[in-house]
Amino acid sequence: MSPKSPDAQIGVLIAEDHLIARMGVRAIIDAEEDMRVVAEATNGQQAVELFKQHAPDITLMDMRMPGLSGFDAIAGIRKISPQARIIALSTYGGDEDIRKALQVGAQTYLTKDVLYDELLGAIRAIHKGEPHVSTPVAAALAAQSSQPDLTEREIEVLGLIVQGLSNKKIAFALDIAEFTVKNHVRHILTKLDANDRTHAATEAIQRGIVHLK
């Protein structure tokens, strides 16, 4: 079988700051006759610039990169091209991350432990304009109606709870009264249906509401 011309291939932009992960994804794509890597970005800002230069058919976007995050990079690309086809990739499978990625413009979301067959299938499906719903995306969509309605301040407090800070230290860090912190914590536990601070911290990490540094 003769090789296909570049014009007949799916052009893919890989945005991933980890070299080994980026090389792994490139190797998978390069092994396919119907697709090719047109550019590689190591941060969100570079991803946006390379999208402008190469106009790839598909962009594989890591969500956690230095500088401009994958979420912001997707939003930036969608401003350039509202029809851009983007697949979000992440180590995290929390429902908040998935929902946010879809809200800013990704067509689907895959975790990095995905099998290469599913990755290739997702690229081909999204390129054709077909839906591709992975298990994490399906779970996130099903859970949308029960998302915790946390305020920005409650998310700040929750982030400090995850770091192990006491109410007194949280009050000092945010320059608010300790009794105000206690009220925030009470509301957080209620909204997350958590038994205690540890339970709330675990839920926050698992669901992608807060990430460990």
Beta strands, then each sheet from edge to edge (+ up, - down):
strand 1: 10-15
strand 2: 35-41
strand 3: 58-62
strand 4: 86-90
strand 5: 108-111
sheet 1: 2+ 1+ 3+ 4+ 5+
end
